[in-house]
Amino acid sequence: MILARVTGTVVSSQKAKEMEGVKLLLLEKIDPVSMKGKNDFIVAMDGVGAGMDEIVFYVSGSSARMAETTKGLPTDATVVAIVDIIEQNGNFTYQKK
């Protein structure tokens, strides 16, 4: 799983029929210690109802098609969790508000 911040949404009016009704999110990978973006972006299907600026886990490759909401869909990336806390060596680097 990869940590990222939701930075936006992506809208596509022409897409595969299987993708209709699926929310697409623009994600930026983040450093879990500094919480800064890595300027590395990916578009992922939303499997959990994530919102703008939330910290999420996403999976890629064949794992992206294992979530209940994306089974059988043409995707290489799916958000599978919204992060509540990141702790490293006893220090909280992130706590959801």
N, CA, C and O of each residue as an XYZ file, in Angstrom:
388
protein
N       0.851     -1.184      0.000
C       0.000      0.000      0.000
C       0.888      1.236      0.000
O       2.000      1.226      0.529
N       0.378      2.282     -0.597
C       1.152      3.514     -0.758
C       0.358      4.665     -0.153
O      -0.847      4.784     -0.377
N       1.042      5.516      0.616
C       0.408      6.690      1.221
C       0.335      7.830      0.224
O       1.282      8.088     -0.519
N      -0.809      8.512      0.218
C      -0.987      9.654     -0.680
C      -2.012     10.616     -0.089
O      -2.765     10.268      0.821
N      -2.022     11.833     -0.628
C      -3.015     12.839     -0.256
C      -3.935     13.068     -1.450
O      -3.478     13.171     -2.589
N      -5.230     13.145     -1.177
C      -6.183     13.451     -2.241
C      -6.039     14.934     -2.575
O      -6.247     15.798     -1.724
N      -5.679     15.214     -3.826
C      -5.475     16.605     -4.231
C      -6.542     17.101     -5.198
O      -6.583     18.285     -5.532
N      -7.403     16.194     -5.645
C      -8.448     16.616     -6.560
C      -9.231     15.432     -7.097
O      -9.037     14.289     -6.683
N     -10.118     15.737     -8.025
C     -10.884     14.694     -8.700
C     -10.625     14.785    -10.190
O     -10.177     15.814    -10.695
N     -10.908     13.703    -10.883
C     -10.758     13.665    -12.328
C     -12.108     13.273    -12.906
O     -12.716     12.293    -12.473
N     -12.578     14.045    -13.890
C     -13.865     13.776    -14.525
C     -13.613     13.357    -15.964
O     -12.843     13.987    -16.689
N     -14.276     12.282    -16.358
C     -14.155     11.776    -17.721
C     -15.548     11.466    -18.240
O     -16.239     10.601    -17.702
N     -15.960     12.170    -19.283
C     -17.305     11.941    -19.821
C     -17.343     10.739    -20.759
O     -18.399     10.132    -20.935
N     -16.229     10.390    -21.352
C     -16.140      9.224    -22.241
C     -15.240      8.193    -21.572
O     -14.038      8.413    -21.424
N     -15.826      7.062    -21.168
C     -15.045      6.024    -20.500
C     -15.705      4.673    -20.695
O     -16.836      4.589    -21.175
N     -14.998      3.614    -20.323
C     -15.539      2.263    -20.412
C     -16.820      2.180    -19.583
O     -16.906      2.755    -18.498
N     -17.800      1.466    -20.100
C     -19.097      1.354    -19.431
C     -18.949      0.881    -17.988
O     -19.682      1.332    -17.108
N     -18.009     -0.020    -17.744
C     -17.796     -0.556    -16.391
C     -17.370      0.523    -15.390
O     -17.521      0.338    -14.183
N     -16.847      1.627    -15.872
C     -16.353      2.696    -14.996
C     -17.414      3.744    -14.665
O     -17.164      4.641    -13.860
N     -18.582      3.641    -15.271
C     -19.628      4.625    -15.011
C     -20.003      4.624    -13.532
O     -20.211      3.568    -12.935
N     -20.084      5.809    -12.954
C     -20.466      5.951    -11.558
C     -19.323      5.787    -10.570
O     -19.534      5.908     -9.363
N     -18.116      5.513    -11.053
C     -16.957      5.360    -10.175
C     -16.229      6.692    -10.070
O     -15.882      7.300    -11.083
N     -16.000      7.143     -8.844
C     -15.303      8.407     -8.601
C     -13.806      8.215     -8.824
O     -13.218      7.257     -8.323
N     -13.198      9.121     -9.571
C     -11.764      9.099     -9.830
C     -11.089     10.215     -9.035
O     -11.518     11.368     -9.077
N     -10.044      9.864     -8.322
C      -9.334     10.823     -7.479
C      -7.925     11.069     -7.997
O      -7.258     10.153     -8.478
N      -7.482     12.319     -7.894
C      -6.098     12.662     -8.183
C      -5.345     12.601     -6.860
O      -5.686     13.309     -5.912
N      -4.315     11.747     -6.800
C      -3.545     11.548     -5.575
C      -2.109     11.995     -5.770
O      -1.541     11.854     -6.852
N      -1.524     12.545     -4.694
C      -0.094     12.851     -4.688
C       0.556     12.010     -3.605
O       0.158     12.066     -2.441
N       1.550     11.234     -3.990
C       2.285     10.437     -3.004
C       2.935     11.380     -1.997
O       3.356     12.483     -2.345
N       3.013     10.923     -0.723
C       3.571     11.774      0.332
C       4.679     11.060      1.101
O       4.759      9.831      1.106
N       5.528     11.851      1.750
C       6.528     11.343      2.687
C       5.827     11.211      4.041
O       5.313     12.210      4.544
N       5.784     10.024      4.652
C       5.030      9.842      5.890
C       5.624     10.533      7.114
O       4.946     10.659      8.134
N       6.854     10.977      7.035
C       7.473     11.678      8.164
C       7.206     13.173      8.076
O       6.735     13.783      9.036
N       7.509     13.766      6.919
C       7.321     15.213      6.761
C       5.901     15.563      6.315
O       5.474     16.710      6.448
N       5.168     14.578      5.786
C       3.823     14.764      5.236
C       3.825     15.659      3.996
O       2.770     16.121      3.562
N       5.000     15.903      3.430
C       5.096     16.718      2.216
C       4.867     15.854      0.990
O       5.221     14.676      0.958
N       4.266     16.472     -0.018
C       4.047     15.789     -1.280
C       5.350     15.554     -2.009
O       6.304     16.319     -1.869
N       5.382     14.473     -2.800
C       6.577     14.116     -3.560
C       6.504     14.574     -5.014
O       7.371     14.229     -5.818
N       5.474     15.348     -5.356
C       5.271     15.807     -6.733
C       5.182     14.616     -7.695
O       5.648     14.677     -8.833
N       4.568     13.532     -7.202
C       4.378     12.292     -7.963
C       2.891     11.964     -7.874
O       2.395     11.594     -6.810
N       2.189     12.099     -8.983
C       0.729     11.997     -8.980
C       0.238     10.735     -9.673
O       0.917     10.169    -10.530
N      -0.963     10.308     -9.280
C      -1.609      9.149     -9.894
C      -3.123      9.354     -9.813
O      -3.622      9.997     -8.890
N      -3.837      8.807    -10.779
C      -5.301      8.802    -10.733
C      -5.727      7.428    -10.242
O      -5.264      6.405    -10.746
N      -6.625      7.413     -9.242
C      -7.078      6.151     -8.656
C      -8.591      6.150     -8.517
O      -9.212      7.198     -8.337
N      -9.177      4.960     -8.603
C     -10.600      4.814     -8.315
C     -10.794      4.897     -6.802
O      -9.962      4.421     -6.029
N     -11.892      5.503     -6.401
C     -12.183      5.667     -4.972
C     -13.026      4.494     -4.492
O     -14.169      4.320     -4.915
N     -12.445      3.690     -3.601
C     -13.157      2.546     -3.063
C     -13.726      2.762     -1.680
O     -14.371      1.867     -1.134
N     -13.499      3.957     -1.087
C     -13.903      4.168      0.311
C     -14.594      5.499      0.591
O     -14.920      5.780      1.744
N     -14.825      6.316     -0.418
C     -15.471      7.608     -0.186
C     -14.539      8.672      0.352
O     -14.944      9.487      1.180
N     -13.296      8.678     -0.106
C     -12.306      9.655      0.354
C     -12.636     11.043     -0.180
O     -13.250     11.193     -1.236
N     -12.208     12.064      0.584
C     -12.461     13.439      0.205
C     -11.188     14.245      0.040
O     -10.088     13.766      0.318
N     -11.353     15.464     -0.413
C     -10.243     16.377     -0.661
C      -9.359     16.524      0.573
O      -9.861     16.669      1.688
N      -8.051     16.485      0.373
C      -7.007     16.661      1.381
C      -6.887     15.505      2.375
O      -6.083     15.587      3.303
N      -7.658     14.440      2.209
C      -7.510     13.309      3.122
C      -6.267     12.510      2.758
O      -5.857     12.451      1.599
N      -5.677     11.894      3.783
C      -4.547     11.001      3.597
C      -5.123      9.600      3.418
O      -5.961      9.156      4.203
N      -4.664      8.912      2.377
C      -5.231      7.615      2.034
C      -4.134      6.602      1.733
O      -2.983      6.957      1.481
N      -4.528      5.324      1.767
C      -3.717      4.245      1.227
C      -4.303      3.888     -0.123
O      -5.523      3.809     -0.268
N      -3.455      3.672     -1.106
C      -3.955      3.111     -2.347
C      -3.102      1.907     -2.716
O      -1.935      1.806     -2.338
N      -3.712      1.005     -3.460
C      -3.009     -0.173     -3.962
C      -2.980     -0.088     -5.474
O      -3.816      0.570     -6.094
N      -1.996     -0.769     -6.059
C      -1.866     -0.718     -7.510
C      -1.702     -2.121     -8.076
O      -1.538     -3.097     -7.343
N      -1.751     -2.192     -9.391
C      -1.634     -3.478    -10.058
C      -2.874     -4.327     -9.843
O      -3.976     -3.799     -9.696
N      -2.695     -5.650     -9.826
C      -3.845     -6.549     -9.687
C      -4.561     -6.365     -8.357
O      -5.753     -6.657     -8.267
N      -3.875     -5.892     -7.324
C      -4.512     -5.633     -6.025
C      -5.597     -4.569     -6.132
O      -6.544     -4.568     -5.346
N      -5.466     -3.668     -7.097
C      -6.447     -2.591     -7.278
C      -7.807     -3.121     -7.699
O      -8.815     -2.430     -7.553
N      -7.843     -4.327     -8.214
C      -9.107     -4.919     -8.665
C      -9.676     -5.912     -7.652
O     -10.607     -6.653     -7.971
N      -9.132     -5.934     -6.444
C      -9.601     -6.856     -5.410
C     -10.589     -6.227     -4.440
O     -11.269     -6.941     -3.703
N     -10.678     -4.910     -4.430
C     -11.644     -4.235     -3.555
C     -13.058     -4.530     -4.051
O     -13.270     -4.710     -5.250
N     -14.008     -4.578     -3.147
C     -15.397     -4.889     -3.512
C     -15.920     -3.952     -4.594
O     -16.637     -4.382     -5.498
N     -15.562     -2.673     -4.504
C     -16.090     -1.679     -5.445
C     -15.405     -1.697     -6.804
O     -15.889     -1.069     -7.746
N     -14.276     -2.413     -6.922
C     -13.534     -2.378     -8.192
C     -13.326     -3.764     -8.815
O     -12.578     -3.899     -9.783
N     -13.972     -4.771     -8.276
C     -13.811     -6.122     -8.843
C     -14.228     -6.123    -10.307
O     -15.336     -5.718    -10.660
N     -13.313     -6.587    -11.147
C     -13.600     -6.688    -12.568
C     -13.510     -5.385    -13.342
O     -13.779     -5.368    -14.543
N     -13.137     -4.294    -12.685
C     -13.035     -3.004    -13.367
C     -11.632     -2.787    -13.927
O     -10.662     -3.326    -13.395
N     -11.520     -2.005    -14.992
C     -10.212     -1.735    -15.589
C      -9.467     -0.642    -14.821
O      -9.513      0.531    -15.190
N      -8.788     -1.039    -13.756
C      -8.053     -0.061    -12.948
C      -6.686     -0.597    -12.548
O      -6.495     -1.802    -12.381
N      -5.748      0.316    -12.400
C      -4.418     -0.020    -11.898
C      -4.165      0.605    -10.540
O      -3.112      0.374     -9.945
N      -5.118      1.404    -10.028
C      -4.947      2.034     -8.723
C      -6.312      2.247     -8.076
O      -7.243      2.745     -8.708
N      -6.414      1.858     -6.792
C      -7.659      2.015     -6.051
C      -7.355      2.472     -4.626
O      -6.475      1.917     -3.968
N      -8.085      3.486     -4.149
C      -7.992      3.909     -2.755
C      -8.759      2.886     -1.931
O      -9.938      2.631     -2.176
N      -8.065      2.293     -0.933
C      -8.672      1.236     -0.126
C      -8.812      1.590      1.347
O      -9.418      0.833      2.104
N      -8.259      2.739      1.773
C      -8.362      3.133      3.187
C      -8.122      4.626      3.349
O      -7.359      5.239      2.603
N      -8.795      5.195      4.347
C      -8.548      6.579      4.768
C      -7.764      6.493      6.072
O      -8.174      5.798      7.001
N      -6.652      7.190      6.139
C      -5.735      7.107      7.276
C      -6.215      7.998      8.419
O      -6.615      9.141      8.201
N      -6.170      7.463      9.638
C      -6.517      8.234     10.838
C      -5.276      8.763     11.543
O      -5.253      9.916     11.975
N      -4.245      7.932     11.664
C      -3.035      8.305     12.410
C      -1.819      7.700     11.725
O      -1.861      6.570     11.239
N      -0.732      8.471     11.692
C       0.575      7.940     11.306
C       1.514      8.204     12.480
O       1.679      9.343     12.919
N       2.119      7.141     12.975
C       3.045      7.233     14.109
C       4.333      6.544     13.727
O       4.323      5.443     13.177
N       5.444      7.197     14.021
C       6.746      6.594     13.759
C       7.651      6.843     14.951
O       7.876      7.990     15.338
N       8.169      5.776     15.531
C       9.071      5.866     16.687
C       8.472      6.676     17.834
O       9.176      7.449     18.484
N       7.195      6.502     18.077
C       6.534      7.191     19.177
C       6.089      8.606     18.874
O       5.497      9.259     19.733
N       6.358      9.094     17.682
C       5.964     10.455     17.288
C       4.835     10.386     16.264
O       4.913      9.656     15.276
N       3.799     11.154     16.521
C       2.693     11.226     15.579
C       3.030     12.249     14.505
O       3.185     13.437     14.789
N       3.142     11.777     13.276
C       3.415     12.700     12.166
C       2.129     13.155     11.517
O       2.107     14.142     10.780
N       1.028     12.413     11.800
C      -0.273     12.794     11.245
C      -1.393     12.278     12.136
O      -1.357     11.135     12.594
N      -2.382     13.119     12.378
C      -3.609     12.733     13.055
C      -4.755     13.408     12.327
O      -4.780     14.629     12.173
N      -5.708     12.594     11.880
C      -6.851     13.131     11.165
C      -7.654     14.053     12.074
O      -7.855     13.759     13.252
N      -8.105     15.158     11.523
C      -8.876     16.135     12.302
C     -10.305     15.697     12.436
O     -11.108     16.391     13.059
